[in-house]
Amino acid sequence: FNKNLRSFDLGLIRGNILIARTYEEFKEIYDNDIGKYSDEFDKHGFFNEDEDNYILKYDEEFFQENALIVVFSYEPSGTNRVKIDGVSKKDGELFVGVISEVPNPLYSMGTCDAAYWRTLIEVKKSDIADITKITRIKSKAWR
């Protein structure tokens, strides 16, 4: 499972890939991301409850056997999309393939609105127990 959530940039953890092995870790990621500013953005109509409030989708029961890989991505155009190409591991290192899907330049120039994405990848906690390093492998694809 992965869920792309297009949102606004808070500049705090942009470009990072983080692992939440417990609900407390997940809450800390959220609090340092959107949670810190959700009331302010909601007041101005920028907060989408269904997408931006991603912490509501998970609880402590989920984290008993599972974990989340949270991929933060930035795209210079709102017409670009982010897609996870794959997740693999070797010798304690997690590799996350992230594809930036860019519109074909023959048909679209893109837009001038930046897009900030959070991609949530559900994994078994046992599958990432030995991970000590995370590497993003980024590529572009035309769509």
Buried (B, 14 or more C-beta within 10 A) or exposed (E): EBEBBBBBEBEEBEEBBBBBBEBEBBBBBBEEBBBEBBEEBBEEEEBBEEBBBBBEEBEEEBBEEBBBBBBBBBBBBBBBBBBBEEBEBEEEEBBBBBBBBBBEEEEEEBEEEEBBBBBBBEBEBEEBEEBEEBEBEEEEEEE
